[in-house]
Amino acid sequence: MRRPTVVLFSYTGDVERVCAAAMRSCYSNFPAFHVYTIRDRGDLSEAPLTDERVQELIQRARRLGHLSVLEHGLFTFDLENISRACTHQLVRHRIASFSQQSQRHVRIDEETDWYAIPPSLDVDSQRKFEERMRTVASWYSEDSKRGRKIEDARFYLPNATKTNIVVSMNPRELLHVYELRCGAEAQWEIRAVAWAMLACSKLVAPSIFSKIAHKASNAYLEEKEEELGRILSKLRPHFEKAIPGKNMEIPLATLNLGLDVQAFVYKR
């Protein structure tokens, strides 16, 4: 079975240092590059950007709502085997770039699990659902084999059809996505995908993504964040020691997301 998979495969490697330098430059006589490159106390007019100072500046930016400084980075995700219903929700986040698998040029394979199944279905409902998907696939296949263009045959395909999409966002927009999509009230598939994306983001930039804001007290969100913190605290030492080019999986089973979604970070 093709499982939904999230891969963070490109990101600004020193994204927190970049954002911290941008934050500090707003309140300093020195430009961001000067702040960014200070490594020791040889220049006493501006403190060096130690790891502790980077964390302090990032947290101050979040406290003050000075979130524009978090736009100076980029995270690119490959989201695989998720439904079109999920991507229809995702692309509503407009401060982003998207590249989606084309149904005009890529045919579905009837011999694979080409569609997503809602987990709310009982056994009988799932059986009927799968029967209907087989019928839809037969219509699609029959029309395309008779010479109808695939761009027209695809009109048979439902929102359940699986797809792949590339998503690039800056950290500020990602925080907004996680605020909206990680809560218990979010739709089940995009919620699980958002948690997988958040896990990847936290591993790479723990200060920026230290806590997800929410408009109201959310026990679900708080419980999941605590568990994700435990998962990443065990994984982070291995990630920091990993050589560039390693694709490291983040185990998400204990998050109990209701969907068997995988998460990977490709070490830069």
PECOR-V36154 format. One record per backbone hydrogen bond with DSSP energy under -0.5 kcal/mol. CO is the residue of the C=O (numbers start at 1). NH is the residue of the N-H. Records with the same first field share a line. If there is no record, write none. Layout:
CO: NH, NH
//
This chain:
1: 3
4: 262
5: 80
6: 264
7: 9, 78
8: 266
10: 76
11: 13
12: 15
14: 18
15: 19
16: 20
17: 21
18: 22
19: 23
20: 24
21: 25
22: 26
23: 26
24: 27
25: 28
31: 35
32: 36
33: 37
34: 38
35: 38
38: 49
40: 43
42: 44
43: 46
48: 50
50: 54
51: 55
52: 56
53: 57
54: 58
55: 59
56: 60
57: 61
58: 62
59: 63
60: 64
61: 65, 66
62: 65
65: 67
66: 69
67: 70
68: 71
69: 72
70: 171, 172
74: 12
75: 77, 169
76: 9, 10
77: 79, 167
78: 7, 80
79: 165
80: 5
82: 163
83: 87
84: 88
85: 89
86: 90
87: 91
89: 92
90: 93
92: 94
94: 96
97: 168
99: 166
102: 106
105: 107
108: 110
109: 112
112: 114
114: 162
118: 121
122: 126
123: 127
124: 128
125: 129
126: 130
127: 131
128: 132
129: 133
130: 134
131: 135
132: 136
133: 137
134: 138
135: 139
136: 140
137: 141
138: 142
139: 143
140: 144
141: 145
142: 146
143: 148
144: 147
149: 152, 153
150: 154
152: 155
153: 156
154: 157
158: 161
159: 84, 85
160: 116
161: 84
163: 82
164: 101
165: 79
166: 99
167: 77
168: 97
169: 75
170: 174
171: 175
172: 176
173: 177
174: 178
175: 179
176: 180
177: 181
178: 182
183: 186
187: 191
188: 192
189: 193
190: 194
191: 195
192: 196
193: 197
194: 198
195: 199
196: 200
197: 201
198: 202
199: 203
200: 204
201: 205
205: 209
207: 210
211: 213
218: 222
219: 223
220: 224
221: 225
222: 226
223: 227
224: 228
225: 229
226: 230
227: 231
228: 232
229: 233
230: 234
231: 235
232: 236
235: 238, 239
236: 240
237: 241
238: 242
243: 246
246: 248, 267
248: 265
249: 251
252: 255
253: 256
259: 261
262: 6
263: 250
264: 8
265: 248, 267
267: 245
//
